[in-house]
């Protein structure tokens, strides 16, 4: 029973957000916008966590900066553009489709195609070698087993 409780705790522990109450905006509509935008931004330290989920200091700074820009009247796109200009495209959790990210978008398919080609070549392999002809002793033994049948 304790193991089950621990397992449930560990599963839901990742769902806890790192946004502290003192960081939140007073206006619920603006806070909802801040949460919406922050779900699109990656913590540059934690890599695959949004800035809302990360406990890193840089993520906290990004959350505060994001909320300050929203309070200043920036649109969601303006806030994202500002953070991208400051931290680079890496800050986007879902990278843009552009020339510098083609490998990121098509890389898995290229690797899969190469793997399929290698497997195909391995399975096709080299043709089996023709069996060695029977020696006279083997032919005689075969004739004793099946008299009258032709041996190669």
N, C-alpha and C positions, 0 to 999 in steps of 0.2 A: 504494500500500500504506500509506503514511504517512497519507494522507487517511482511509482506512478505519479505521485505528487511532485517529485523532483523533476520528472520528465515533462509534466505539464508546465511547471514553472520555467524550465529551460526553453520550451517551445514559445511561450509567450513573453519571455524576457526580451527578445529582440524587438517586440512590438512597442516597447516603451520608448517614448520620444525624449530627446535630450533638450527640447525647448523648455527653458525655465520660465516660471510664471512672471518673473520680472522683465523678461524679454518680450512678452506678449503685448500686442497693441490693445488699447482700451476699447476701440470700436470693433465689434465682432465681424463686421463686413470687411474691414481692412485686414483683420487677423486672418480671416478665411482666404483673402487674396494672398497674403504672405505665405500661408501654408500651401496654397496651390502652386505658387511660384517655387517655393523651396523644395517641393517634390520633384521638380525638374532639374535641380542642381545637385551636383555631387560634391561631397567633401573631398578636397584635394589631398588630404592625408589618409583618410579611411578608404578611399577609392570607390567601393561599391555601396556606400551608404549615402543617403540624402543628407543635406546639411541639418535637417530636422532630427535625424536619427543619430547623428554623430555627437560624441562628447568632446571632440577635439576643439582646442582653443580657436583654431582658424575657422572651424565651422560656426562657432559662436559669433566670431567677428563677422562672418558672412551673413548670418541671420540678422544681426543688428544692423548691418549695412543695408540689407534688403528691406527691412522694416523702415529704416530712415528714408530710403528712396521712395517707398510707398507713401509715407507721410508727406513727402515733398511733392506728391502729386504725379509721380511717374506711372505710366501704364505698366502692365505686367511685362510686355515686350521690351519696354525701355529698361526696366530693372534687369531683365535677363541680359540684354545687350550691354548694359553697364558692367555687370559682373563678368561677362565673357571678355570684354575689353580689358578688364583688370586682371583676371586669372587665366584667360585663354579658353579655347574651345573645350579643353579637358574638363572644365567645370560642368559641362552639360551632361546629364545622366544619359540622355539619348543623343548621340552625336549627329550633327547635321550631315546631309548627303552632299558632299562636295569632293573635289579632286583629291584633297589631302586625306580624306577618310574612305576612299574607294577600297583600299586594302582591308580596312576594318569591316566594311559592309560585305565585301565579296570574299575575303580571306577564308572564312569557314567553308564556303562552297568550293573554293579552289583546293583546299586541303582534302575535302571529301572526294573530289574528282580524282585527285592524284592517288589517294588511298584506294579508290575503286579500280583505277587503272593498274596499280601494283597488285592488288588481289586478283584481278582478271589475268594478268600475266603469270602470276604464280600458279593459279589454278589451271591455266591452259598449259603451262610448263613445256617441257621438251617431250617429243613423242617417245613412247616406250620403245626400247631397243628390241629388235626381232630376236626371238629365242634362238639359242645356239642349236645347230642341227644335232640330231641324236647320234650317239656313237653306235658302232655295230653291236656292242654288248647291250645297250639300251633298246635297240631295235629288236634284238633277239628276245629280251625279257618281255617286251611289249607284245611280241608275236605269241609268246607262250600264254600271256594273259587273255588275249583276244585273238585266237587263231582265225585266219582268213581275212581279217580286216587289213586294209592297206595302211602302212605307216609312212609318214613323211620322210 
